[in-house]
Amino acid sequence: MIRSQQLNRPALRLHISKRVQRQALVPLRSAAADKLSLIAGYQAMALINQDIARIFTPCEEEAERRLTKFRRTQH
């Protein structure tokens, strides 16, 4: 190639501090990551709610039976 057609690159020297270098390596949370963590949290809460409902439904049914029986005896 002819010398006049070669690209002359400027000689640049940048100093990037170690703190900035480390900061550049830390992944920033994105909106998509926030949404995924919310979805995971809601799914975990749903499982907890299912367990609570499974445990307490028989108690609620028994309480309803006793309350109905009590009301019948009051009339």
Contacts in CASP RR format, 6 or more apart in sequence:
PFRMAT RR
TARGET T0000
AUTHOR 0000-0000-0000
METHOD contacts of the structure
MODEL  1
MIRSQQLNRPALRLHISKRVQRQALVPLRSAAADKLSLIAGYQAMALINQ
DIARIFTPCEEEAERRLTKFRRTQH
END
